[in-house]
Amino acid sequence: MARPSSYLGWKIDYARPPGEPALLDPGSMHWRVYKNPIALAVGGVAAVLLEFAEPRIRSGVWDHSNFKTDPLGRAMRTGTAALIGVYGPASAARRVIQGVTHMHARVSGETPGGEAYRALDPDLLNWVAATAVYGFVTAYDRFVEPLTEAEKSRFYAEAAPVACLYGATTSPGSEAEFMAMLQALTPRFEPHPIVDEFLATIASGRAAPAVPKPLHRALARAAVSLLPPTVRRTLALGREHDLRLAESLALKTGGRLAERIAIKSSPPCQASIRLGLPHDFLYRGEAERRRLLLAASRHRLLAAGK
């Protein structure tokens, strides 16, 4: 039996209560993408780089969290919150999101350039939510399985209700809309030593000594490779950050392998069990997943009729 995960003092049991839906449907693109650790790792670092391009967000994260002293722990907590929002029981997900929002309410300050910021500023929340969507779906497309434009747009559209719970007032419905949001913000972007320090920490392996150092370098470079060219140029991330062919192949191999390994104690598998699906539901073919979803839906209707 899997142990419940802990976040913000809440014990999150992905397998209970039986039948409680998640914020997102098991047939969603989010359930498909978030199960892959390569997509989450590469996409998560890319999202942070996009956030750090904006000086108010960069200052807020760097000055009001332990990111610089415990980047792995901070990243894991952020990842846990994201997983709860996708796979957790809806009631637990709402509690966690409310807890994150309460923490953000205490975050405010001033950038080194003298610009005031608040973590709950809708413009900042909109960008943070959008960068996560872009990072995860683009990483999955590049390093796990190619996605159609329709599949990518589904992923963007699914993210809107969860982003709204965090306080975002708008969410891009497609990659084109994300790029339009990015273009509007680009004049605000700037290079900063914190970006280089963050990437150096990721690439060095200090955050997770048990993982081979070359994998850390590959992760950092893969994340940079996801950045739109204008952002990479603005952040002054030069050729030394180029992703090597061998690194790309290693990440793609890992990403595709992870698509076939269903770990029963993991959040995706436990959430599937909670909803009356096989633990390896997400690791089966598309036709089989559709059949299982239909069977589970019929079972719930019959149970409700009784």
C-alpha positions in Angstrom: 0.0 0.0 0.0 1.3 3.4 -0.9 2.0 5.9 1.8 0.0 9.2 1.7 2.1 12.2 0.5 2.5 15.2 2.7 2.2 18.8 1.5 1.6 21.9 3.6 0.7 19.7 6.5 -2.0 17.8 4.6 -1.7 14.0 4.1 -2.6 13.3 0.5 -3.8 9.8 -0.2 -4.1 9.4 -4.0 -6.0 6.1 -3.7 -8.7 7.4 -1.3 -11.5 8.1 -0.9 -12.6 5.6 -3.5 -14.5 7.2 -6.4 -13.7 10.8 -5.6 -12.9 12.6 -8.9 -9.8 14.6 -9.5 -9.9 18.2 -10.8 -9.1 16.8 -14.2 -10.5 13.7 -15.9 -8.4 10.5 -16.2 -8.9 10.8 -20.0 -7.3 14.2 -20.1 -4.0 15.1 -21.6 -2.8 16.2 -18.2 -3.1 12.7 -16.8 -1.1 11.4 -19.8 1.7 14.0 -19.6 2.1 14.4 -15.9 2.8 10.7 -15.4 6.2 11.1 -17.2 9.1 12.2 -14.9 11.3 13.3 -17.8 8.6 15.7 -19.1 8.1 17.1 -15.6 11.8 17.5 -14.8 12.8 19.2 -18.1 9.5 21.2 -18.4 9.7 22.3 -14.8 13.2 23.8 -15.2 12.2 25.5 -18.4 9.2 27.0 -16.7 11.4 28.4 -13.9 13.7 30.0 -16.6 10.7 31.6 -18.2 9.5 32.9 -14.8 13.0 34.2 -13.9 13.1 36.3 -17.1 10.4 38.5 -15.4 12.2 40.6 -12.7 9.2 40.7 -10.3 8.7 36.9 -10.3 12.5 36.3 -10.0 12.8 38.6 -7.0 9.7 37.1 -5.4 11.0 33.5 -5.7 14.6 34.3 -4.8 13.9 36.6 -1.9 10.9 34.8 -0.3 11.7 31.1 -0.5 14.5 28.7 0.1 15.1 28.2 -3.6 18.7 29.3 -3.5 19.6 27.1 -0.5 17.4 24.0 -1.3 16.5 24.0 -5.0 15.8 20.3 -5.1 13.5 20.5 -2.1 11.7 23.5 -3.4 11.3 21.9 -6.9 10.0 18.7 -5.3 7.4 20.6 -3.3 6.3 22.5 -6.4 6.1 19.3 -8.3 4.1 17.6 -5.5 1.6 20.5 -5.6 1.3 20.1 -9.4 0.7 16.3 -9.1 -2.0 16.8 -6.5 -3.7 19.3 -8.8 -3.9 16.6 -11.5 -4.2 13.3 -9.7 -5.3 14.1 -6.1 -8.9 13.9 -4.9 -10.5 17.2 -5.8 -11.2 18.1 -2.2 -7.5 17.6 -1.3 -6.3 19.5 -4.3 -8.5 22.5 -3.5 -7.1 22.5 0.1 -3.5 22.4 -1.1 -4.1 25.2 -3.7 -5.8 27.3 -1.0 -2.7 26.7 1.2 -0.4 27.8 -1.6 -2.5 30.9 -2.2 -2.4 31.8 1.5 1.4 31.6 1.5 1.6 33.8 -1.6 -0.6 36.4 0.1 2.4 37.1 2.4 4.9 37.6 -0.4 5.5 41.1 -1.6 8.6 43.3 -2.0 10.6 45.4 -4.4 13.0 44.3 -7.2 16.6 45.6 -7.2 15.4 48.0 -9.9 12.9 49.5 -7.4 9.7 48.0 -8.8 7.1 46.8 -6.3 5.6 43.3 -6.6 3.0 41.1 -5.0 2.9 37.3 -5.5 -0.9 37.5 -5.9 -0.7 40.1 -8.8 -2.9 38.5 -11.5 -0.5 39.4 -14.2 2.3 37.4 -12.4 0.0 34.5 -11.6 -1.1 34.4 -15.3 2.5 34.1 -16.4 3.6 31.5 -13.8 0.6 29.3 -14.8 1.3 29.7 -18.5 5.0 28.9 -18.2 4.2 25.6 -16.4 1.7 24.6 -19.2 4.2 25.5 -21.9 7.1 23.8 -20.2 5.4 20.4 -19.4 3.6 19.9 -22.8 6.6 21.1 -24.8 9.0 18.8 -22.9 6.6 15.8 -23.4 6.4 16.6 -27.1 10.2 16.9 -27.5 11.5 14.2 -25.2 8.7 11.6 -24.8 6.2 11.4 -27.6 5.4 13.8 -30.4 2.0 15.5 -29.9 -0.4 16.8 -32.5 -1.4 20.5 -32.4 -4.9 19.4 -31.3 -3.4 17.4 -28.4 -1.3 20.4 -27.3 -4.3 22.7 -27.5 -6.3 20.2 -25.4 -3.5 20.4 -22.8 -3.6 24.2 -22.7 -7.4 24.3 -22.5 -7.5 21.8 -19.6 -5.1 23.9 -17.5 -7.4 26.9 -17.3 -9.7 25.8 -14.4 -6.8 24.8 -12.2 -5.0 28.0 -13.0 -8.1 29.9 -12.0 -8.1 28.2 -8.6 -4.5 29.6 -8.1 -5.8 33.1 -8.9 -4.9 33.4 -12.6 -7.4 35.5 -14.5 -6.5 34.3 -18.0 -4.8 31.2 -19.4 -3.6 30.6 -23.0 -5.7 28.1 -24.9 -3.0 27.1 -27.4 0.7 27.5 -28.0 0.0 30.4 -30.3 -1.8 32.2 -27.5 1.1 31.4 -25.1 3.5 32.9 -27.7 1.3 36.0 -27.9 1.5 36.4 -24.1 5.2 35.9 -24.2 5.6 38.6 -26.9 3.7 41.1 -24.8 5.9 40.4 -21.8 9.2 40.3 -23.7 10.1 44.0 -23.2 10.1 43.3 -19.5 12.5 40.4 -19.7 16.2 40.8 -18.7 19.3 38.7 -18.0 20.3 38.3 -14.4 23.1 36.4 -12.5 20.3 34.5 -10.7 19.4 32.7 -13.9 23.0 31.6 -14.3 23.2 30.6 -10.7 20.0 28.5 -11.0 21.2 26.7 -14.1 24.6 26.1 -12.5 23.0 24.5 -9.5 20.8 22.2 -11.6 23.8 21.2 -13.9 26.2 20.7 -11.0 24.3 17.8 -9.4 24.6 19.4 -5.9 20.9 19.3 -5.6 20.7 15.5 -6.0 24.1 13.9 -5.5 22.8 10.3 -6.0 21.9 11.1 -9.6 24.8 10.9 -12.1 26.1 14.4 -12.9 25.9 14.1 -16.7 22.1 13.7 -16.3 21.9 17.0 -14.5 23.8 18.8 -17.2 21.5 17.2 -19.8 18.4 18.3 -17.9 19.7 21.9 -17.7 20.5 22.0 -21.4 17.3 20.3 -22.4 15.3 23.0 -20.5 17.3 25.8 -22.2 16.5 24.1 -25.6 12.8 24.6 -24.9 13.1 28.3 -24.5 11.8 30.4 -27.4 14.8 31.9 -29.2 14.0 35.5 -28.1 13.9 34.5 -24.5 17.2 32.6 -24.7 18.9 35.6 -26.4 17.5 37.9 -23.7 18.8 35.7 -20.9 22.2 35.6 -22.6 22.3 31.7 -22.6 25.0 31.0 -25.1 26.4 28.0 -27.0 27.7 26.5 -23.7 24.1 25.7 -22.9 23.4 23.8 -26.2 22.0 20.3 -25.8 24.3 17.6 -27.1 23.0 14.9 -29.4 24.0 12.2 -26.9 22.2 14.0 -24.1 19.0 14.4 -26.2 19.0 10.7 -27.1 19.5 9.7 -23.4 16.6 11.9 -22.3 14.4 10.6 -25.0 15.3 7.0 -24.1 14.5 7.7 -20.5 11.2 9.5 -21.4 10.0 6.6 -23.6 11.0 4.0 -21.1 9.1 5.8 -18.3 6.0 5.6 -20.6 6.0 1.8 -20.1 6.8 1.5 -16.4 3.8 1.7 -14.1 4.9 2.0 -10.5 1.9 1.0 -8.5 2.7 3.3 -5.5 3.0 6.4 -7.7 0.4 9.1 -7.8 -0.8 8.3 -11.3 -1.3 4.7 -10.5 -2.9 5.3 -7.1 -5.3 7.8 -8.6 -6.3 5.3 -11.3 -7.1 2.8 -8.5 -9.2 5.4 -6.7 -11.4 5.8 -9.8 -11.9 2.1 -10.3 -9.3 1.8 -13.1 -6.4 -0.6 -13.3 -3.2 0.8 -11.7 -1.5 0.7 -15.1 -4.4 2.4 -16.9 -2.3 5.3 -18.2 0.4 3.0 -19.5 -2.0 1.1 -21.9 -2.8 1.9 -25.5 -5.3 4.7 -26.4 -8.0 2.3 -27.5 -7.7 0.2 -24.3 -7.8 3.4 -22.2 -11.0 4.5 -23.9 -12.6 1.1 -23.3 -11.6 1.1 -19.6 -13.0 4.7 -19.1 -16.3 3.7 -20.7 -16.5 0.6 -18.5 -15.7 2.6 -15.4 -18.3 5.2 -16.3 -21.0 2.5 -16.8 -20.1 1.0 -13.5 -20.5 4.3 -11.7 -23.9 4.9 -13.3 -25.1 1.4 -12.3 -23.8 2.0 -8.7 -25.6 5.4 -8.6 -28.8 3.7 -9.8 -28.7 1.3 -7.0 
